[in-house]
């Protein structure tokens, strides 16, 4: 799908490019004064995200619906926005026990752009369309476009393609609400100018990270990936995660450490399956069947369980 004609952007008019009124003498300040100013601005990032909780919740609902139906989350961004989207996508896998194929990150400039700047990548509309086509984005997916400035051509083109393919679309920006319709759900954060004009890795980046955290976490909570604030679908791939899985099973079953570890091993390394086995008195295979029947919800199978202190993070 060829992109439509794009008009030149007046970058000087963007809120994220404006000079900050309190930074006129930034280079004359001492280290603590600089830190104080930076931290005061970071607090504004949290205020901006709280003002958009309704939109974040709606975006989470859309994501959960597409995932429940077998679709994917597809994050698209350039520069800092692309790296933040990639971070959220990558961290969903171990936290919620989802296959990497279900959370996809597309970054302007490709994987190399995760560790260094790739000049001109964010302006490459053709590459955006090609990358979306190669990812086979379609009606089952939810596409999350992230662009602090709100005008990044790569992200805009990717969203256009996603809408053309009838995917659900979400747009996260720190430049106010776009005049035109660019996505089904728009999360427009009013973060204002940065202490260093145009450096959206600062509070715009903080606000974006918070939004992506809240959105994806809420989506996976809706899908039954947690119980009482615990990541019951965690995949124990290292010593720390094994310790966490054991604490979760101990805290929700009353078993001692050795018994909890043995149960998780019988469950194929899945704490949620282990808990169903214990409370329903069934085999690992039947526990997995019950989880499918109850759409992955542990609570729907075992009800309200008392929690023990062993399940808490140190």
Secondary structure, DSSP 8 states (H G I E B T S, - for coil): ----------GGG-GGGS--GGGTTGGGS-HHHHHHHHHHHHHHHHHHHHTTHHHHHHHHHHHHHHHHTT--EEEEE-HHHHHHHHHHHHHHHHHHT--GGGEEEEETT-GGGGTS--TTGGG-HHHHHHHHHHTT--TT-EEEEE-TTS--HHHHHHHHHHHHTT-EEEEEESB---SS---SEEEE-B----SSTT-TTTHHHHHHHHHHHHHHHHHHHHTT--BTTB-TT-B--SHHHHHHHHHHHHHHH---HHHHHHHHHHTTSBHHHHHHHHHHT--HHHHHHHHHHTTT-HHHHH------GGGS--
